[in-house]
Amino acid sequence: MYQPPAFREDRLDVLHGLMRAHPLAMLVTAGEGGLMANLIPFLIDPAGAEKGLLRAHLARANNQLAALRAGSEAMVLFQGPNAYVTPNWYATKAETHKVVPTWNYATVHAWGTPRILESTDWLRQQVGELTDESEKAQAHAWSVDDAPEPFVAAQMKGIVGLEIPIARIEGKWKVSQNRPAADREGVIEGLGQSGHPMGELVAERYRETSE
C-alpha cells in the first residue's frame, strides 16, 4: 500500500477497530485461475494470533475455495468511511486558489496464510458469533437458535470455515492531515453538515495532532 508518513496508521487496536466496525471485506487470492476476489464478512479475534486472527465462512461452491485450500498467502481489504473533499471547503482556496479536489478514506490491508475448517462445531460457533455481532444493533436481535435445528444443520453443509492468522497488516487514514489547520477545520465543517462519518475521522486526527 502507498503510505505517505502523514497517513500511516500502525496502532493495532485502531486497525482492529476499523475491521470490527466494517467487517465486510474483500478477500483476494491468487491461484491457478488467476486473481480472485470476493466480499466476505469477517470477525477479528485480537488474541488469536500476534497481530490478530480473522475468521469467516464461505459457500462450499465458491470457486475461490481451491486457491484457499492451496495455502498460498491471501489478502483481506477492509474499507472504512470515505468521502469526496471539495476545494470549496478549504480556507486556502480564498487565499491562493492553488487547491485541488481529493478523496479521504480509511483502509486496512491484512495478509496471512488461510486455513480451511470443516468442523460442524466450529462452523456453528462462527455463524452464531457473526450473527450476534451483526444483530446487536437491532431492537429484537435474531439468533441462529431462532431457526429450526434441522434447517440450520442443512445450511451448515453448504459452507466451510476460514481462518487467517494475520502475518502482516497495514493501515492508511487519509483524512486531510496534510492540509493546514484552517483547511482541516473547513473539511470538518463541510462533512459535518451532512453528518458524514468521515467528518469525525478528520476531527479525531486533528485533535490528536493538536494535543
C-alpha positions as a Python dict, from the first residue, in 0.01 Angstrom:
ca = {
    (1, 'M'): (0, 0, 0),
    (2, 'Y'): (122, 352, -76),
    (3, 'Q'): (166, 505, 271),
    (4, 'P'): (295, 861, 299),
    (5, 'P'): (410, 910, 660),
    (6, 'A'): (129, 1154, 740),
    (7, 'F'): (-134, 893, 654),
    (8, 'R'): (27, 581, 801),
    (9, 'E'): (-155, 401, 1084),
    (10, 'D'): (28, 130, 1279),
    (11, 'R'): (-164, 106, 1607),
    (12, 'L'): (-305, -244, 1620),
    (13, 'D'): (-607, -150, 1832),
    (14, 'V'): (-703, 121, 1583),
    (15, 'L'): (-663, -117, 1288),
    (16, 'H'): (-872, -384, 1462),
    (17, 'G'): (-1132, -120, 1545),
    (18, 'L'): (-1188, -37, 1180),
    (19, 'M'): (-1205, -406, 1089),
    (20, 'R'): (-1463, -461, 1360),
    (21, 'A'): (-1670, -159, 1253),
    (22, 'H'): (-1655, -251, 883),
    (23, 'P'): (-1649, -633, 877),
    (24, 'L'): (-1746, -685, 511),
    (25, 'A'): (-1405, -715, 347),
    (26, 'M'): (-1259, -810, 11),
    (27, 'L'): (-1083, -1147, 22),
    (28, 'V'): (-817, -1162, -253),
    (29, 'T'): (-630, -1475, -364),
    (30, 'A'): (-400, -1572, -649),
    (31, 'G'): (-434, -1933, -765),
    (32, 'E'): (-428, -2140, -1081),
    (33, 'G'): (-730, -1946, -1204),
    (34, 'G'): (-552, -1614, -1153),
    (35, 'L'): (-654, -1335, -919),
    (36, 'M'): (-990, -1377, -747),
    (37, 'A'): (-1181, -1155, -505),
    (38, 'N'): (-1499, -1196, -302),
    (39, 'L'): (-1672, -982, -40),
    (40, 'I'): (-1699, -1179, 286),
    (41, 'P'): (-1783, -1067, 643),
    (42, 'F'): (-1502, -1134, 889),
    (43, 'L'): (-1466, -1146, 1265),
    (44, 'I'): (-1139, -1031, 1421),
    (45, 'D'): (-1004, -1217, 1723),
    (46, 'P'): (-726, -994, 1865),
    (47, 'A'): (-592, -1271, 2087),
    (48, 'G'): (-598, -1545, 1824),
    (49, 'A'): (-256, -1457, 1680),
    (50, 'E'): (16, -1198, 1740),
    (51, 'K'): (-146, -947, 1504),
    (52, 'G'): (-497, -1094, 1529),
    (53, 'L'): (-689, -1382, 1375),
    (54, 'L'): (-951, -1337, 1102),
    (55, 'R'): (-1242, -1582, 1100),
    (56, 'A'): (-1511, -1624, 834),
    (57, 'H'): (-1707, -1876, 634),
    (58, 'L'): (-1789, -1906, 266),
    (59, 'A'): (-2002, -2117, 38),
    (60, 'R'): (-1867, -2463, -36),
    (61, 'A'): (-1950, -2395, -403),
    (62, 'N'): (-1734, -2079, -409),
    (63, 'N'): (-1461, -2141, -669),
    (64, 'Q'): (-1217, -1931, -464),
    (65, 'L'): (-1202, -2223, -222),
    (66, 'A'): (-944, -2403, -439),
    (67, 'A'): (-697, -2117, -403),
    (68, 'L'): (-760, -2101, -28),
    (69, 'R'): (-703, -2475, 12),
    (70, 'A'): (-372, -2445, -176),
    (71, 'G'): (-237, -2249, 120),
    (72, 'S'): (-95, -1951, -69),
    (73, 'E'): (-98, -1614, 101),
    (74, 'A'): (-432, -1432, 94),
    (75, 'M'): (-503, -1060, 127),
    (76, 'V'): (-806, -911, 302),
    (77, 'L'): (-903, -547, 236),
    (78, 'F'): (-1120, -361, 488),
    (79, 'Q'): (-1268, -30, 373),
    (80, 'G'): (-1376, 229, 628),
    (81, 'P'): (-1555, 560, 566),
    (82, 'N'): (-1463, 753, 251),
    (83, 'A'): (-1569, 1090, 115),
    (84, 'Y'): (-1500, 1332, -168),
    (85, 'V'): (-1341, 1656, -47),
    (86, 'T'): (-1420, 1969, -247),
    (87, 'P'): (-1169, 2258, -258),
    (88, 'N'): (-1461, 2485, -164),
    (89, 'W'): (-1412, 2372, 197),
    (90, 'Y'): (-1052, 2496, 210),
    (91, 'A'): (-968, 2838, 353),
    (92, 'T'): (-664, 2825, 125),
    (93, 'K'): (-892, 2848, -180),
    (94, 'A'): (-985, 3207, -97),
    (95, 'E'): (-620, 3297, -36),
    (96, 'T'): (-435, 3139, -329),
    (97, 'H'): (-677, 2928, -537),
    (98, 'K'): (-392, 2673, -551),
    (99, 'V'): (-607, 2382, -441),
    (100, 'V'): (-744, 2063, -597),
    (101, 'P'): (-1014, 1813, -501),
    (102, 'T'): (-923, 1490, -324),
    (103, 'W'): (-1077, 1183, -163),
    (104, 'N'): (-1047, 1099, 206),
    (105, 'Y'): (-1062, 738, 325),
    (106, 'A'): (-951, 490, 588),
    (107, 'T'): (-850, 136, 500),
    (108, 'V'): (-677, -169, 647),
    (109, 'H'): (-497, -440, 448),
    (110, 'A'): (-414, -773, 613),
    (111, 'W'): (-216, -1069, 480),
    (112, 'G'): (-188, -1427, 600),
    (113, 'T'): (-195, -1793, 507),
    (114, 'P'): (-553, -1927, 505),
    (115, 'R'): (-672, -2239, 684),
    (116, 'I'): (-991, -2418, 582),
    (117, 'L'): (-1202, -2571, 861),
    (118, 'E'): (-1487, -2817, 816),
    (119, 'S'): (-1578, -2890, 1178),
    (120, 'T'): (-1953, -2858, 1235),
    (121, 'D'): (-1892, -2726, 1587),
    (122, 'W'): (-1651, -2459, 1458),
    (123, 'L'): (-1894, -2352, 1187),
    (124, 'R'): (-2187, -2337, 1431),
    (125, 'Q'): (-1988, -2115, 1665),
    (126, 'Q'): (-1864, -1893, 1383),
    (127, 'V'): (-2210, -1840, 1235),
    (128, 'G'): (-2353, -1775, 1580),
    (129, 'E'): (-2088, -1520, 1676),
    (130, 'L'): (-2109, -1340, 1341),
    (131, 'T'): (-2487, -1323, 1369),
    (132, 'D'): (-2478, -1198, 1729),
    (133, 'E'): (-2226, -928, 1639),
    (134, 'S'): (-2428, -817, 1336),
    (135, 'E'): (-2763, -821, 1518),
    (136, 'K'): (-2662, -632, 1831),
    (137, 'A'): (-2797, -301, 1698),
    (138, 'Q'): (-3142, -449, 1641),
    (139, 'A'): (-3419, -384, 1891),
    (140, 'H'): (-3512, -752, 1880),
    (141, 'A'): (-3197, -939, 1781),
    (142, 'W'): (-3237, -1253, 1572),
    (143, 'S'): (-3037, -1557, 1681),
    (144, 'V'): (-2938, -1867, 1490),
    (145, 'D'): (-3123, -2058, 1761),
    (146, 'D'): (-3446, -1898, 1635),
    (147, 'A'): (-3431, -2118, 1324),
    (148, 'P'): (-3523, -2490, 1339),
    (149, 'E'): (-3216, -2700, 1418),
    (150, 'P'): (-3261, -2940, 1120),
    (151, 'F'): (-3274, -2636, 890),
    (152, 'V'): (-2957, -2490, 1045),
    (153, 'A'): (-2779, -2825, 1016),
    (154, 'A'): (-2870, -2846, 648),
    (155, 'Q'): (-2740, -2495, 585),
    (156, 'M'): (-2410, -2578, 756),
    (157, 'K'): (-2344, -2847, 498),
    (158, 'G'): (-2319, -2580, 230),
    (159, 'I'): (-2038, -2377, 391),
    (160, 'V'): (-1678, -2414, 502),
    (161, 'G'): (-1482, -2223, 765),
    (162, 'L'): (-1187, -1993, 709),
    (163, 'E'): (-917, -1870, 945),
    (164, 'I'): (-637, -1632, 853),
    (165, 'P'): (-374, -1560, 1120),
    (166, 'I'): (-256, -1210, 1032),
    (167, 'A'): (112, -1215, 939),
    (168, 'R'): (127, -856, 812),
    (169, 'I'): (-110, -563, 849),
    (170, 'E'): (-110, -205, 720),
    (171, 'G'): (-343, 86, 775),
    (172, 'K'): (-392, 416, 599),
    (173, 'W'): (-601, 706, 731),
    (174, 'K'): (-604, 973, 458),
    (175, 'V'): (-806, 1230, 649),
    (176, 'S'): (-666, 1573, 550),
    (177, 'Q'): (-359, 1553, 779),
    (178, 'N'): (-151, 1716, 502),
    (179, 'R'): (-368, 2031, 496),
    (180, 'P'): (-324, 2348, 705),
    (181, 'A'): (-534, 2374, 1020),
    (182, 'A'): (-784, 2614, 864),
    (183, 'D'): (-839, 2379, 570),
    (184, 'R'): (-892, 2083, 803),
    (185, 'E'): (-1146, 2281, 1001),
    (186, 'G'): (-1325, 2360, 675),
    (187, 'V'): (-1334, 1990, 583),
    (188, 'I'): (-1474, 1900, 925),
    (189, 'E'): (-1745, 2165, 890),
    (190, 'G'): (-1826, 2068, 531),
    (191, 'L'): (-1858, 1698, 606),
    (192, 'G'): (-2035, 1770, 932),
    (193, 'Q'): (-2318, 1948, 753),
    (194, 'S'): (-2425, 1617, 602),
    (195, 'G'): (-2340, 1411, 909),
    (196, 'H'): (-2083, 1211, 713),
    (197, 'P'): (-1876, 979, 938),
    (198, 'M'): (-1558, 1094, 764),
    (199, 'G'): (-1606, 1430, 935),
    (200, 'E'): (-1548, 1267, 1274),
    (201, 'L'): (-1238, 1084, 1149),
    (202, 'V'): (-1088, 1412, 1027),
    (203, 'A'): (-1177, 1578, 1359),
    (204, 'E'): (-1031, 1289, 1556),
    (205, 'R'): (-693, 1310, 1382),
    (206, 'Y'): (-698, 1689, 1405),
    (207, 'R'): (-741, 1664, 1783),
    (208, 'E'): (-459, 1408, 1809),
    (209, 'T'): (-211, 1629, 1623),
    (210, 'S'): (-319, 1942, 1809),
    (211, 'E'): (-262, 1798, 2158),
}
